[in-house]
Amino acid sequence: MSRAGAVWLALLVAGAGVLCGQAGSDVSAARSRSGAVSAAAASPEASERAPGEWTVLFYGANDNSSEETVLHDVVEMKRGLPAAAGLELIALLDRSERFSSDREALGDDFSDTRLYRIRPGAAERIEGGTFLAEITSTSRHEANMGDARTLARFVRFGKAAFPARRYALVIYSHGDGRRFAPDESHGGDGLDAVEVAEALDAEASVDLLGLDVCSMGGLENAWRWRPGNGGFSARVLVASASATGPWPYDTVLPRLSDPASVTPADLGAAIVDEIRATLPGHREARHGYVALQSWAAYDLARAAAARDALDGLLDVAGEADRRELRVLRGPVSAPGLVHYGPPGEERTWHRFSYIDLYDLAARAAADPRLSGPVREAAARLAAATDAVVIRSFGGGLYPRFEEGRHGLWVAFPEAGRAHGFDAGFCRSQGGLSPWCAFLDG
């Protein structure tokens, strides 16, 4: 088994299939760390604060092995956060008693859930006010971070106490493309795109949603959180199509030094650029952690058009075309398209059947064995996918990866729909969408 395959298999086995493993440790250990000071403070009331430019809400669902890296990231946040007017960083952090005994980053070694206002060089423990009343400056409350209602209350708190013109919600934990943020103190309960959409209403929508977890860069997730869906949405999503390590917060946050001038698309692209900068040689590497990386920023307002274009491809595909599309995908042991999963690992394909959508479309558009209408529909799908991807990069495991085009997956298993498929993604006015009917056929 290759090292990449071993990593992916570990992801599946650990923690009921939602853990990312410790892929981020290589990068985190290589970056320098510093100590920290923590001070207690009361949570400010909304009436006391004029709206700022950006409020960043960090949801640290780390009651799992990701606790080994989140404390390093807190130190990076304090080091990198600019002293800029109109910029706030609020963190809800849930730790585990199993993986780290760090007491320097936040001034205490704890295993419960606490709320902090991160400042340059400091982290102030604050209280949760009306929305998170059980969390005070002295509480020992153990929140279930895998419950979307906890996330919803945190977002409401952040918007009320630290109002801003724009909001970023960043979730740091483990993930597998379907579920993420498992909480080991609550039986491994975790989030998924549908639960988040149902628990958070339109008022909780954010300008940028950052998923600092593995494998969430899929069309299903982008479509579920698209603007105008009637509930929670984001304008820009930053996520990875594959296994990943944590963001370099000490270089990402300085991109907000002039917060009034930073748009959600700007911030999304900057995050991808800064992650890429921490991975020198990622294009040349053919094995291991660096080669496995793939990150992208997505314009979610364009996700519905990409989904429609995917259905349009199948609308015009006859039986011979459909057989050829499966040939393009290839077998489990040797996928013919860019595949963000365990190379050659049949045991995990059903969980990580993540095929690059642009690669599927571009290859289909150029395949003379497909009919003319299908090739034309594939070209439209390629253009629609290209419009979704604002910025992206991929490691050497994906030699055909085109930056700014690749980086958005679609689940394309060998038979039937993938485990955990978003059922809403399959609905259309006529019943089952053409793409899902094709998968089921």
Residue pairs with C-beta under 8 A, 6 or more apart in sequence:
1 9
1 345
2 287
2 343
2 344
3 287
3 288
3 289
4 287
4 288
4 291
4 292
4 342
4 343
4 397
5 342
5 343
5 344
5 345
7 21
7 23
7 243
7 289
7 292
7 342
8 243
8 341
8 342
8 345
8 348
8 352
9 342
9 345
9 347
9 348
10 19
10 21
11 17
11 19
11 20
11 21
11 174
11 176
11 214
11 243
12 176
12 347
12 348
12 351
12 352
14 21
14 65
15 64
15 65
15 174
15 182
15 184
15 188
16 182
16 188
17 176
17 179
17 351
18 174
18 175
18 176
18 178
18 179
18 180
18 182
18 188
18 190
19 64
19 65
19 174
19 176
19 182
20 66
20 173
20 174
20 175
20 176
20 213
20 214
20 215
20 243
20 244
21 65
21 174
21 214
21 243
22 65
22 68
23 214
23 243
23 244
23 245
23 289
23 292
24 66
24 69
24 244
24 245
24 246
25 68
25 69
25 245
26 245
26 289
27 245
27 246
27 248
27 278
27 279
27 289
28 69
28 72
28 73
28 245
28 246
31 72
31 76
31 248
31 250
31 278
33 72
33 75
33 76
34 75
34 79
35 75
35 104
35 105
36 74
36 75
36 78
36 104
36 105
36 106
36 107
36 121
36 122
36 123
37 107
37 121
37 122
37 123
38 106
38 107
38 108
38 116
38 122
38 123
38 124
38 125
39 107
39 122
39 123
39 124
39 125
40 124
40 125
40 126
40 137
40 138
41 117
41 124
41 125
41 126
41 137
42 126
42 127
42 137
43 115
43 126
43 127
43 128
43 129
43 157
43 161
44 126
44 161
44 162
45 129
45 161
46 160
46 161
46 163
49 161
49 162
49 163
50 163
51 163
51 164
51 165
52 85
52 86
52 87
52 88
52 162
52 163
52 164
52 165
52 259
53 86
53 87
53 164
53 165
53 166
53 259
53 260
53 262
54 86
54 87
54 88
54 164
54 165
54 166
54 167
54 168
54 256
54 259
54 262
54 267
55 87
55 88
55 89
55 90
55 158
55 159
55 162
55 163
55 164
55 166
55 167
55 168
56 87
56 88
56 89
56 90
56 167
56 168
56 170
56 253
56 256
57 90
57 92
57 154
57 155
57 158
57 167
57 168
57 169
57 170
57 206
58 77
58 89
58 90
58 91
58 92
58 93
58 118
58 170
58 172
59 91
59 92
59 145
59 151
59 154
59 169
59 170
59 171
59 172
59 181
60 70
60 91
60 92
60 93
60 94
60 145
60 172
60 173
61 94
61 145
61 146
61 171
61 172
61 173
61 180
61 181
61 182
61 183
61 191
62 70
62 93
62 94
62 95
62 96
62 145
62 172
62 173
63 94
63 95
63 96
63 111
63 145
63 182
63 183
63 184
63 185
63 186
64 96
64 99
64 173
64 174
64 182
64 183
64 184
65 96
65 98
65 99
65 174
66 172
66 173
66 174
67 95
67 96
67 98
67 99
67 100
68 99
68 100
69 245
69 246
70 93
70 95
70 172
70 246
71 100
71 102
71 105
71 106
72 105
72 246
73 172
73 246
73 247
73 249
74 91
74 93
74 105
74 106
74 116
74 118
74 123
75 104
75 105
76 248
76 249
76 250
77 89
77 91
77 118
77 249
77 250
77 253
78 118
78 119
78 120
78 121
78 122
78 123
79 121
79 250
80 249
80 250
80 251
80 252
80 253
80 254
81 87
81 89
81 118
81 119
81 120
81 253
82 120
82 253
82 254
82 256
82 257
83 120
84 256
84 257
84 258
84 259
85 259
86 164
86 259
86 260
87 256
87 259
88 117
88 162
88 164
89 117
89 118
89 119
89 253
90 115
90 116
90 117
90 118
90 126
90 158
90 161
90 162
91 115
91 116
91 117
91 118
91 123
92 113
92 114
92 115
92 116
92 132
92 135
92 143
92 145
92 154
93 106
93 113
93 114
93 115
93 116
94 112
94 113
94 142
94 143
94 145
94 183
94 185
95 110
95 111
95 112
95 113
96 111
96 184
96 185
97 111
98 184
100 109
101 109
102 109
103 109
105 123
106 114
106 116
106 123
106 125
107 123
107 125
110 140
111 142
112 139
112 140
112 141
112 142
112 143
113 135
113 141
113 142
113 143
113 145
114 125
114 135
114 139
115 125
115 126
115 127
115 128
115 132
115 135
116 123
116 124
116 125
116 126
117 123
117 124
117 126
125 137
126 137
127 135
127 136
127 137
128 134
128 135
128 136
128 157
129 157
129 160
129 161
130 157
130 160
131 153
131 154
131 156
131 157
131 160
132 153
132 154
132 157
134 141
134 143
135 141
135 143
142 185
143 150
144 150
144 183
144 185
144 186
144 189
145 151
145 173
145 181
145 183
146 181
146 182
146 183
146 186
146 188
146 189
146 190
146 191
147 183
147 186
147 189
148 191
148 195
148 196
148 198
148 199
148 200
149 199
151 171
151 191
151 196
151 199
151 200
152 199
152 200
152 201
152 204
155 167
155 169
155 200
155 204
155 206
156 203
156 204
158 167
159 167
159 203
159 204
166 207
166 208
166 264
167 206
167 207
167 208
168 206
168 207
168 208
168 209
168 210
168 264
168 267
169 206
169 208
169 209
169 210
169 234
170 209
170 210
170 211
170 212
170 247
171 180
171 181
171 191
171 209
171 210
171 211
171 212
171 213
172 212
172 213
172 246
172 247
173 180
173 181
173 182
173 212
173 213
174 180
174 181
174 182
174 213
174 214
175 181
175 211
175 213
175 214
175 215
175 216
176 214
176 215
176 351
176 352
177 214
177 215
177 216
177 218
177 221
177 351
177 352
177 354
177 409
177 411
178 192
178 419
178 420
179 190
179 191
179 192
179 420
180 190
180 191
180 192
180 211
180 213
180 214
180 216
181 190
181 191
181 213
182 188
182 189
182 190
183 189
183 190
192 420
193 220
193 221
193 224
193 225
193 422
194 224
194 422
194 424
196 225
196 232
197 224
197 225
197 229
197 231
197 232
198 231
199 232
200 231
200 232
201 231
201 232
202 230
202 231
202 232
202 233
204 232
205 227
205 232
205 233
205 234
206 234
206 235
207 234
207 235
207 236
207 264
208 234
208 235
208 236
208 237
208 238
208 264
208 267
208 268
209 225
209 234
209 236
209 237
209 238
210 237
210 238
210 239
210 247
210 271
211 217
211 237
211 238
211 239
211 240
212 244
212 246
212 247
213 239
213 240
213 244
214 240
214 242
214 243
214 244
215 240
215 241
215 242
215 243
215 244
215 340
215 352
215 354
216 239
216 240
217 237
217 239
217 240
217 241
217 294
217 295
217 296
217 298
217 340
217 407
217 408
217 409
218 241
218 354
218 408
218 409
218 410
218 411
219 303
219 306
219 307
219 310
219 357
219 388
219 408
219 409
219 410
219 425
220 410
220 411
220 421
220 422
220 425
221 237
221 239
221 422
222 237
222 298
222 300
222 303
222 306
222 388
222 408
223 303
223 304
223 306
223 307
223 422
223 425
224 422
224 424
224 425
225 232
225 233
225 234
225 237
225 300
226 233
226 300
226 301
226 303
226 304
227 233
227 234
227 235
227 300
227 301
228 301
233 300
234 300
235 264
235 265
235 299
235 300
235 301
236 264
236 265
236 267
236 268
236 297
236 298
236 299
236 300
236 390
237 268
237 297
237 298
237 300
238 268
238 271
238 272
238 295
238 296
238 297
238 298
239 295
239 296
239 298
240 293
240 294
240 295
240 296
241 294
241 295
241 296
241 340
241 354
241 356
241 394
241 407
241 408
241 409
242 292
242 293
242 294
242 340
242 341
242 354
242 394
242 395
243 289
243 292
244 293
244 294
244 295
245 289
245 293
247 271
247 274
247 275
248 274
248 275
248 277
248 278
251 274
251 277
251 278
252 270
252 271
252 274
255 262
255 266
255 267
255 270
255 271
255 274
256 262
256 267
262 270
265 297
265 299
265 390
268 297
268 298
268 390
268 391
269 297
269 390
269 391
271 295
271 297
272 295
272 296
272 297
272 391
272 392
272 393
273 391
275 293
275 295
275 393
276 282
276 295
276 393
279 290
279 293
279 395
281 290
282 290
282 291
282 293
282 393
282 394
282 395
282 396
283 395
283 396
284 396
285 291
285 395
285 396
285 397
286 396
286 397
287 397
290 395
290 396
291 395
291 396
291 397
292 395
292 397
293 393
293 394
293 395
294 340
294 392
294 393
294 394
294 395
294 398
294 401
294 406
294 407
295 392
295 393
295 407
296 389
296 390
296 391
296 392
296 393
296 407
296 408
297 389
297 390
297 391
297 392
298 388
298 389
298 390
298 408
299 387
299 388
299 389
299 390
300 388
302 384
302 387
302 388
303 388
305 384
305 387
306 357
306 381
306 384
306 385
306 387
306 388
306 408
307 425
308 384
309 361
309 377
309 380
309 381
309 383
309 384
309 385
310 357
310 381
310 410
310 435
311 428
311 433
311 434
311 435
312 377
312 380
312 381
312 434
313 361
313 364
313 374
313 377
313 378
313 381
313 434
313 435
314 322
314 434
314 435
314 437
314 438
315 377
315 434
316 371
316 373
316 374
316 377
317 325
317 370
317 371
317 374
317 377
317 438
318 371
320 371
321 370
321 371
321 374
322 438
322 441
324 367
324 369
324 370
325 360
325 364
325 370
325 438
326 414
327 336
328 336
328 337
328 360
328 363
328 364
328 367
329 335
329 336
329 337
329 355
329 360
329 412
329 414
330 336
330 337
331 414
332 344
332 346
332 349
332 414
333 344
333 346
334 344
335 343
335 355
336 363
337 355
337 356
337 359
337 360
337 363
337 412
338 355
338 356
338 359
338 394
338 398
338 400
338 401
338 406
339 354
339 355
339 356
340 352
340 354
340 355
340 356
340 398
340 409
341 348
341 349
341 351
341 352
341 353
341 354
342 348
342 349
342 352
343 397
349 413
349 414
350 413
350 418
350 419
351 418
351 419
353 411
353 412
353 413
353 414
353 418
354 409
354 410
354 411
354 412
355 409
355 410
355 411
355 412
356 398
356 401
356 406
356 407
356 408
356 409
356 410
357 381
357 385
357 408
357 409
357 410
358 382
358 385
358 386
358 389
358 402
358 405
358 406
358 407
358 408
359 400
359 406
360 378
360 381
360 410
360 412
361 378
361 379
361 381
361 382
361 385
362 378
362 382
362 405
364 370
364 374
364 375
364 378
364 381
365 375
365 376
365 378
365 379
365 381
365 382
366 375
367 375
367 378
370 378
382 405
385 405
385 408
386 404
386 405
388 408
389 404
389 405
389 406
389 407
389 408
390 404
391 403
391 404
392 401
392 403
392 404
392 405
392 406
392 407
392 408
393 401
393 403
393 407
394 401
394 403
394 406
394 407
395 401
398 406
400 406
401 407
411 417
411 418
411 421
411 439
412 439
413 439
416 439
416 440
417 426
417 436
417 439
417 440
421 436
425 433
425 436
426 432
426 433
426 435
426 436
427 433
428 434
432 440
